[in-house]
């Protein structure tokens, strides 16, 4: 067995894979492998920096620790949803692909048969199979759910690098046979609307109530009962019939 080497661990799993027939499973596997290749290419991860293991309905990648973890997260958050949209918009409902994803880091060794060994890898697999991540994807309107290990959060995510917003990663605890595993689940927070643009009742986005000419502080102009607010700049020409009031006493003429 090789000496354990520090690596980034990327796991991607297809939802409800076993419920599909053989033809659909073969199609989904091709889509998954192609998507993974494009995501890693977008993150700048070259072929020489990665090693793949095929797990049927999932793919596992060991990525050299020298490859940018920030770039990988950014690619997962942007490229994967776009790729899934492009794939699924032309697919039948039975061939729709939805993915759970885990990003972790740790020491992994490779045995003589090519198998991967390491407790950090075991922890990452347990995160991938956790109910909290499965439920997140089930309830999500999108096709992708991401969970990162606590070391990945502490080392990269919490620093708010470009494209990786720390506040969008929420603390969760995954129960396993080896004890509780802390992790962070990606769920974009609801951003507050700018002042005056919210749809909440009674806010400035709703039409203002008509202003009475007699209202205190009203400085507009009254023409035959109508109100021109403000200083009435830009009103030129035309004939005004009846009394006209412009911020003064009745009878004053504009």
C-alpha positions as CSV (number, residue, x, y, z in Angstrom):
1,X,0.0,0.0,0.0
2,X,1.2,3.5,-0.8
3,X,1.9,6.1,1.9
4,X,-1.2,8.2,2.6
5,X,-1.2,11.5,0.6
6,X,-3.1,14.6,1.4
7,X,-5.8,15.1,-1.2
8,X,-9.1,16.8,-2.0
9,X,-11.9,14.3,-2.1
10,X,-14.7,14.9,-4.6
11,X,-17.8,12.6,-4.6
12,X,-20.8,12.9,-6.9
13,X,-23.8,10.6,-6.7
14,X,-26.9,10.3,-9.0
15,X,-30.2,10.4,-7.2
16,X,-32.6,7.4,-7.7
17,X,-30.1,5.7,-10.0
18,X,-31.2,2.1,-9.1
19,X,-34.8,3.0,-10.0
20,X,-33.8,3.4,-13.7
21,X,-33.5,0.6,-16.3
22,X,-30.2,-0.5,-17.8
23,X,-30.4,1.9,-20.8
24,X,-31.1,4.9,-18.6
25,X,-28.4,4.0,-16.2
26,X,-25.9,3.7,-19.0
27,X,-26.9,7.1,-20.3
28,X,-26.7,8.7,-16.8
29,X,-23.2,7.3,-16.3
30,X,-22.0,8.9,-19.5
31,X,-23.6,12.2,-18.5
32,X,-22.0,12.1,-15.1
33,X,-18.5,11.3,-16.3
34,X,-18.6,14.0,-18.9
35,X,-20.0,16.6,-16.5
36,X,-17.3,15.7,-14.0
37,X,-14.6,16.1,-16.6
38,X,-15.9,19.5,-17.6
39,X,-16.2,20.8,-14.0
40,X,-12.7,19.8,-13.2
41,X,-11.4,21.3,-16.4
42,X,-13.2,24.6,-15.6
43,X,-11.5,24.5,-12.1
44,X,-8.1,24.1,-13.7
45,X,-7.5,20.5,-12.5
46,X,-5.4,18.8,-15.1
47,X,-5.6,15.0,-15.8
48,X,-2.2,14.5,-14.1
49,X,-3.6,16.0,-10.8
50,X,-6.6,13.6,-10.4
51,X,-7.4,10.0,-10.0
52,X,-10.9,8.6,-10.6
53,X,-12.8,5.6,-9.1
54,X,-16.0,4.4,-10.7
55,X,-18.7,3.4,-8.2
56,X,-21.6,2.7,-10.6
57,X,-24.1,5.4,-9.6
58,X,-21.4,7.7,-8.3
59,X,-17.9,8.9,-9.2
60,X,-15.0,9.6,-6.8
61,X,-12.1,11.8,-7.6
62,X,-8.9,12.2,-5.6
63,X,-7.4,15.5,-6.5
64,X,-3.9,16.7,-5.8
65,X,-3.8,19.0,-2.8
66,X,-1.9,21.6,-4.9
67,X,-4.9,22.1,-7.1
68,X,-7.0,25.1,-6.1
69,X,-9.8,24.0,-3.8
70,X,-11.4,27.5,-4.1
71,X,-11.5,27.1,-7.9
72,X,-13.1,23.7,-7.5
73,X,-15.8,25.0,-5.2
74,X,-16.5,27.9,-7.5
75,X,-16.8,25.5,-10.5
76,X,-19.1,23.2,-8.6
77,X,-21.4,26.1,-7.6
78,X,-21.6,27.6,-11.1
79,X,-20.7,25.0,-13.8
80,X,-22.6,22.0,-12.3
81,X,-26.1,23.7,-12.1
82,X,-25.6,25.1,-15.7
83,X,-24.5,21.7,-17.0
84,X,-27.4,19.9,-15.3
85,X,-29.9,22.4,-16.8
86,X,-28.5,21.8,-20.2
87,X,-28.7,18.1,-19.8
88,X,-32.1,17.9,-18.2
89,X,-33.9,20.4,-20.4
90,X,-33.7,17.9,-23.3
91,X,-34.1,14.7,-21.3
92,X,-37.2,12.8,-20.5
93,X,-38.4,12.7,-16.9
94,X,-37.0,9.2,-16.5
95,X,-33.6,10.3,-17.6
96,X,-33.3,13.4,-15.5
97,X,-30.1,13.6,-13.5
98,X,-29.9,15.1,-10.1
99,X,-26.7,15.0,-8.1
100,X,-25.5,15.0,-4.5
101,X,-22.0,16.2,-4.0
102,X,-19.4,16.2,-1.2
103,X,-16.1,17.9,-1.0
104,X,-13.7,16.9,1.7
105,X,-10.0,16.8,2.3
106,X,-7.7,14.4,4.1
107,X,-5.1,11.6,3.8
108,X,-5.8,8.7,1.4
109,X,-3.6,5.7,0.5
110,X,-3.9,3.5,-2.6
111,X,-3.5,-0.3,-2.1
112,X,-1.9,-2.6,-4.6
113,X,-5.3,-3.4,-6.2
114,X,-6.0,0.2,-6.8
115,X,-8.4,0.5,-3.9
116,X,-8.5,3.7,-1.8
117,X,-8.0,3.5,2.0
118,X,-8.4,6.3,4.6
119,X,-10.7,7.3,7.5
120,X,-11.1,10.8,5.9
121,X,-12.4,9.1,2.8
122,X,-14.8,7.0,4.9
123,X,-16.1,10.2,6.5
124,X,-16.7,11.8,3.1
125,X,-18.7,8.8,2.0
126,X,-20.9,9.0,5.1
127,X,-21.6,12.6,4.3
128,X,-22.6,11.6,0.8
129,X,-25.1,9.0,2.1
130,X,-26.4,11.2,5.0
131,X,-30.1,11.8,5.2
132,X,-29.6,15.5,5.6
133,X,-28.0,15.7,2.1
134,X,-30.5,13.4,0.6
135,X,-33.4,15.4,2.0
136,X,-31.9,18.7,0.8
137,X,-31.8,17.4,-2.7
138,X,-35.3,16.0,-2.5
139,X,-36.7,19.4,-1.3
140,X,-34.6,21.5,-3.6
141,X,-36.1,23.1,-6.7
142,X,-32.8,22.6,-8.4
143,X,-30.9,19.5,-9.4
144,X,-27.8,19.8,-7.2
145,X,-27.0,19.7,-3.5
146,X,-23.5,20.3,-2.1
147,X,-22.0,19.5,1.3
148,X,-18.4,20.2,2.5
149,X,-16.5,18.7,5.4
150,X,-15.7,20.9,8.3
151,X,-12.0,21.1,7.5
152,X,-12.9,22.4,4.0
153,X,-15.2,25.0,5.5
154,X,-12.6,26.1,8.0
155,X,-9.7,26.1,5.6
156,X,-11.4,27.7,2.6
157,X,-15.1,28.5,2.7
158,X,-15.2,30.7,5.8
159,X,-12.8,33.2,4.2
160,X,-15.3,34.3,1.6
161,X,-13.2,33.9,-1.5
162,X,-14.6,35.2,-4.7
163,X,-17.6,33.1,-5.7
164,X,-17.7,31.1,-2.5
165,X,-20.0,32.8,0.1
166,X,-19.5,31.6,3.6
167,X,-23.0,32.6,4.8
168,X,-24.5,30.2,2.2
169,X,-22.9,27.2,4.0
170,X,-25.0,26.1,7.1
171,X,-23.7,23.9,9.9
172,X,-25.2,20.4,10.1
173,X,-24.3,17.3,12.1
174,X,-24.4,13.9,10.5
175,X,-24.8,10.9,12.8
176,X,-22.6,7.9,11.9
177,X,-21.6,4.6,13.5
178,X,-18.3,6.3,14.4
179,X,-20.0,9.3,16.0
180,X,-21.2,12.7,15.0
181,X,-19.7,14.3,11.9
182,X,-19.9,18.1,11.6
183,X,-20.3,19.4,8.1
184,X,-21.6,22.4,6.1
185,X,-24.6,22.2,3.8
186,X,-24.8,24.7,0.9
187,X,-28.1,26.5,0.9
188,X,-28.1,30.0,-0.6
189,X,-29.6,32.4,1.9
190,X,-32.5,34.7,1.0
191,X,-31.0,38.1,0.2
192,X,-32.9,41.1,1.5
193,X,-34.4,43.3,-1.2
194,X,-33.0,46.8,-1.4
195,X,-35.1,49.4,0.5
196,X,-38.1,50.4,-1.5
197,X,-38.0,47.4,-3.8
198,X,-39.6,44.8,-1.5
199,X,-43.1,43.3,-2.2
200,X,-44.1,43.3,1.5
201,X,-47.4,45.0,2.1
202,X,-47.2,48.6,3.1
203,X,-43.7,49.3,1.7
204,X,-42.6,51.8,-0.9
205,X,-43.0,49.3,-3.8
206,X,-46.8,49.8,-3.6
207,X,-48.3,53.0,-5.1
208,X,-48.5,55.9,-2.7
209,X,-51.9,57.1,-1.6
210,X,-53.2,60.2,-3.4
211,X,-52.2,63.4,-1.7
212,X,-54.9,65.8,-0.8
213,X,-54.4,69.4,-1.8
214,X,-55.3,70.4,1.7
215,X,-52.7,68.0,3.2
216,X,-50.2,69.7,5.5
217,X,-47.0,70.5,3.8
218,X,-48.6,70.1,0.3
219,X,-46.7,72.4,-2.1
220,X,-48.2,71.3,-5.4
221,X,-50.5,73.0,-7.9
222,X,-54.3,72.5,-8.1
223,X,-55.9,72.8,-11.5
224,X,-59.6,72.2,-11.7
225,X,-59.3,69.9,-8.7
226,X,-56.3,68.0,-10.1
227,X,-52.9,68.0,-8.3
228,X,-49.5,68.6,-9.9
229,X,-46.9,67.6,-7.3
230,X,-43.7,69.4,-6.6
231,X,-42.5,72.6,-8.3
232,X,-44.3,71.7,-11.6
233,X,-41.1,72.2,-13.7
234,X,-41.5,71.3,-17.3
235,X,-45.2,72.5,-17.6
236,X,-45.1,74.9,-20.5
237,X,-47.9,76.5,-22.6
238,X,-51.5,75.4,-22.6
239,X,-54.6,76.9,-21.0
240,X,-55.6,76.5,-17.4
241,X,-59.3,77.1,-16.7
242,X,-60.6,78.0,-13.3
243,X,-58.7,78.8,-10.2
244,X,-55.0,77.8,-10.1
245,X,-53.2,77.4,-6.9
246,X,-49.4,77.0,-6.8
247,X,-48.2,76.8,-3.2
248,X,-50.0,80.0,-2.4
249,X,-53.4,81.5,-1.8
250,X,-56.3,80.8,-4.1
251,X,-56.5,83.3,-6.9
252,X,-52.8,83.5,-7.5
253,X,-52.1,82.9,-11.2
254,X,-49.2,80.8,-12.5
